């Protein structure tokens, strides 16, 4: 099977309105458990709200807009992305208002507001630079799952280097654009969740603290960033090994063991992807 035949379904599955379906399903399932009891009615309501406003409406406008412009479903032209992003902002905000007005769930309320604000940030950046919506679309719900499930949620971050590779191989983004989308989404989501919870007086419940959440994020993004920076500079394998060892020592010495494990797993996946990609992907040139 050619690498393109692997990259294309990865890119399709990780389109933000699509990948949010399984990730929001896990989020809604988690939020519906309380004191060891599963509230099925709450799950159905949360799932319907998230499905409509985080997936169906954004996907509908993407498909409509792509057909109207006669372009691909990724809407590859940067200037053509404004309208879908604006509709996404409105859709997420309506979902936020419904959750807030009907007091459905504090966590989902804050998360949908994060989605709306983060999409606004992406829109602003998109006026000048084609930042990756795919990696942003992964990092938002992944950050939410880190808050809810800690290391289990963080391990979904193995998709991050995989998406970077697929988007770059398909020539949809530069390496910098693909990496930056994830970095922005991870940090903004976690920081905003705590900020909005404070401003709106909506306690998030028993979630991972901010410090540990940031450590999990760093465990996910450090190796892709190192590979990315070296790809644009000296492509030095020796420098990569040195930087990875430094990161390894720092995580082992100063981070919880679960964070250390996440770093190891994501780093290993990033390296394996690089070798699989070969000369078609610049990370390979760093490691070879």
Beta strands, then each sheet from edge to edge (+ up, - down):
strand 1: 33-34
strand 2: 37-38
sheet 1: 1+ 2-
end
